[in-house]
C-alpha cells in the first residue's frame, strides 16, 4: 500500500474522484481515503498546512499503516532563478528546511552548523536536508516526463520547506543563495524527515502555482498547479511496477 499526502483538498480533488468508490474512515481526526488508483492500493490523507501538521500526520500514518512508500505532492512557488513557470512540475531530489536554524549577525546557521540532527536512524543523521528515495526519484522523474513532458516542463532538483513563505524576489534570492533550491512549500521536508526516521521511501512532486516575487495572489494559478501534480502522481502509480532504468 502506498501513502499519498497533500496539505489541502484542492491538491487532491482529481485523485479523490478517481478513487471513488473508496472506503473513507477517520485517522487522527481527519478523513482517510483508501482504494485503488492506477492499479495500486493507496491511502490518501490531507495533512493540513505547515510543518507541524505535516509531521504529525506523517508520523501517525507511518506508525499505523506501515506503507511501502510515501508520495507527497501539491503546489509550490518557484524562485525566479529557477526559470520555472506556472504549471511546470518539480520532482524533488531532496527536501531542505530553509529556516530551521539560527539567525546570527554573521548570517544563517543551519542545524548541522548548530550540531543538532533533526532525525536519526541507526548510524544515519539528517540535519536540514532529506533526500528522496534514489530509485523512486529516477523512475518517477522518467515516468512523469514520459507521460506529461509534452504538456508540462518536468524538472528535478531541491525543494525548500519554510514556515514563512518568501513574499518578495529579494527573500527568494536569499533562499536560493543559501540552498540552491528551485522553489518552496510548507510541508515537504517534514514529511521527508519522518520517512527518514521510519525508513520508508519518500517521493515528492509539486506543480508550480506562482513565482516567488512581490506577493500578488491574483497572478497565481493554484488549480493548474494542483492538477499537474495530481497527473504526475497518477503517472508514477501507473508505472509503479516498472523497474527498468532509463536508456
C-alpha positions in Angstrom: 0.0 0.0 0.0 1.2 3.5 -0.9 0.5 6.5 1.2 -0.4 9.8 -0.6 -0.1 13.0 1.4 -1.1 16.6 0.4 -1.8 19.6 2.5 -5.3 20.6 1.4 -8.3 19.2 -0.5 -7.7 21.4 -3.6 -4.5 19.4 -4.1 -6.3 16.0 -4.2 -9.6 16.7 -5.9 -8.9 14.8 -9.1 -7.3 11.8 -7.3 -10.3 11.5 -4.9 -12.6 11.5 -7.9 -10.6 8.7 -9.5 -10.6 6.8 -6.2 -14.4 6.7 -5.9 -15.8 4.4 -4.8 -13.4 4.1 -1.9 -13.5 3.4 1.8 -13.5 6.6 3.9 -12.6 6.3 7.6 -11.1 8.5 10.3 -7.4 8.6 11.4 -6.0 11.3 13.6 -9.3 13.3 13.4 -9.1 13.5 9.6 -10.7 11.7 6.7 -8.6 8.8 5.3 -9.4 7.7 1.8 -8.5 4.1 0.9 -8.9 2.4 -2.5 -7.2 1.7 -5.8 -5.6 4.3 -8.1 -3.9 3.5 -11.4 -3.9 -0.2 -10.4 -2.2 0.4 -7.0 -3.6 0.1 -3.5 -3.4 3.6 -1.9 -4.4 5.6 1.1 -4.8 9.4 0.9 -4.9 12.0 3.6 -4.7 15.7 3.9 -2.1 16.8 6.5 -3.2 20.5 6.8 -0.8 23.4 6.0 2.6 23.7 7.6 5.4 21.6 9.1 3.7 20.7 12.3 0.6 19.4 10.7 2.7 17.5 8.1 5.0 15.9 10.6 2.1 14.8 12.9 0.1 13.4 10.1 3.0 11.5 8.6 4.2 10.1 11.9 0.7 8.8 12.8 0.1 7.2 9.3 3.6 5.6 9.1 3.1 4.1 12.6 -0.5 3.0 11.9 -0.4 1.9 8.3 3.2 0.9 7.6 3.1 1.8 3.9 5.7 0.7 1.4 6.3 4.3 0.3 5.1 7.8 0.7 4.2 10.2 -2.2 4.0 13.8 -1.1 2.5 16.3 -3.7 0.8 19.6 -4.1 1.7 23.2 -5.1 4.9 25.2 -4.8 6.2 28.7 -5.5 9.2 28.8 -7.9 12.2 31.0 -7.3 12.9 33.4 -10.2 16.4 32.0 -10.6 14.9 28.5 -11.4 13.5 29.6 -14.8 10.3 27.7 -13.9 6.9 28.9 -15.0 3.4 28.4 -13.6 2.2 24.9 -14.5 5.6 23.4 -14.6 6.5 20.4 -12.4 9.3 19.8 -10.0 10.3 16.3 -8.8 12.2 16.8 -5.6 15.7 15.4 -5.5 15.7 16.4 -1.8 13.8 18.5 0.6 15.6 21.1 2.6 14.4 23.0 5.7 15.0 26.6 4.7 14.6 28.3 8.1 15.4 25.6 10.7 18.4 27.0 12.5 19.6 30.3 13.9 19.8 33.9 12.5 23.1 35.4 13.7 24.9 38.7 12.9 27.2 36.6 10.7 24.4 35.0 8.8 22.1 32.0 8.9 23.3 28.8 10.7 21.5 25.6 9.7 21.0 22.6 12.1 24.3 21.0 11.0 26.2 24.1 11.9 24.4 24.1 15.3 25.2 20.4 15.8 21.6 19.2 16.3 20.3 16.4 14.0 16.6 16.6 13.2 16.3 12.9 12.5 18.3 9.8 13.3 18.1 6.2 12.3 20.9 3.8 13.3 24.1 5.5 12.4 22.4 7.9 10.0 21.8 11.5 10.9 19.9 14.1 9.0 20.0 17.8 9.6 18.3 20.2 7.2 18.5 18.0 4.1 16.4 14.9 3.4 17.0 13.1 0.0 14.2 11.5 -2.0 14.5 7.7 -2.4 17.0 7.2 -5.2 15.1 4.5 -7.1 11.7 6.3 -6.8 13.4 9.6 -7.9 14.9 8.0 -11.1 11.7 6.1 -12.0 9.3 8.8 -11.0 11.1 11.5 -13.0 11.2 9.3 -16.1 7.6 8.2 -15.9 6.3 11.7 -15.2 8.4 13.2 -18.0 7.2 10.5 -20.4 3.5 11.0 -19.5 3.4 14.8 -19.2 6.6 16.2 -20.7 4.8 17.4 -23.9 2.4 19.5 -21.7 4.5 20.5 -18.7 8.2 21.1 -18.2 9.3 18.5 -15.7 12.4 19.4 -13.7 14.3 17.6 -11.0 16.0 19.4 -8.1 15.9 20.6 -4.5 12.7 22.0 -2.9 12.7 24.1 0.2 10.3 23.9 3.1 9.6 27.1 5.0 7.4 28.3 7.9 7.3 31.9 6.4 6.8 32.0 2.7 9.1 34.3 0.7 6.9 37.2 -0.3 9.5 39.2 -2.3 12.1 38.5 -5.0 14.8 39.5 -2.6 13.7 37.0 0.0 13.6 34.3 -2.6 17.0 35.1 -3.9 18.5 34.9 -0.4 16.9 31.4 0.0 18.4 30.4 -3.4 21.8 31.7 -2.3 21.8 29.5 0.8 20.1 26.4 -0.5 20.3 26.3 -4.4 16.6 25.3 -4.3 14.2 25.6 -7.2 11.1 26.5 -5.2 9.4 26.4 -1.8 6.5 24.9 0.0 5.4 24.5 3.7 5.3 20.7 4.3 7.6 18.6 2.2 10.7 18.5 4.5 8.6 17.5 7.4 7.1 14.5 5.5 10.6 13.6 4.3 12.0 13.9 7.8 9.5 11.3 9.2 10.1 9.0 6.3 13.8 9.1 7.0 13.2 8.3 10.7 10.9 5.4 9.9 13.0 4.1 7.0 10.2 4.5 4.4 10.9 5.6 0.8 9.9 9.2 0.1 9.0 10.8 -3.2 7.6 14.3 -3.9 6.3 16.1 -6.9 4.9 19.7 -7.0 3.2 21.9 -9.5 4.3 25.5 -9.7 1.4 27.8 -8.8 3.3 31.1 -8.6 6.7 32.8 -8.8 8.4 33.9 -5.7 8.3 37.7 -6.3 6.3 40.6 -4.7 3.3 38.7 -3.3 0.3 39.0 -5.6 -2.2 36.1 -5.4 -4.1 37.5 -8.4 -1.2 36.2 -10.5 -1.2 32.7 -9.1 -2.9 29.6 -10.5 -3.3 27.0 -7.7 -5.8 24.8 -9.6 -3.5 24.4 -12.6 -0.5 23.6 -10.3 -2.6 21.1 -8.3 -3.9 19.4 -11.4 -0.4 19.0 -12.8 0.9 17.5 -9.6 -2.0 15.0 -9.4 -1.5 13.9 -13.0 2.2 13.3 -12.1 1.2 11.1 -9.2 -1.1 9.1 -11.4 1.7 8.6 -14.0 4.0 7.3 -11.3 1.4 5.0 -9.9 0.6 3.7 -13.4 4.3 2.7 -13.8 4.8 1.6 -10.3 6.0 -1.9 -11.1 8.3 -0.8 -13.9 11.9 -1.2 -12.6 13.5 -0.5 -16.0 16.3 2.1 -15.8 16.2 4.9 -18.4 18.2 4.3 -21.5 
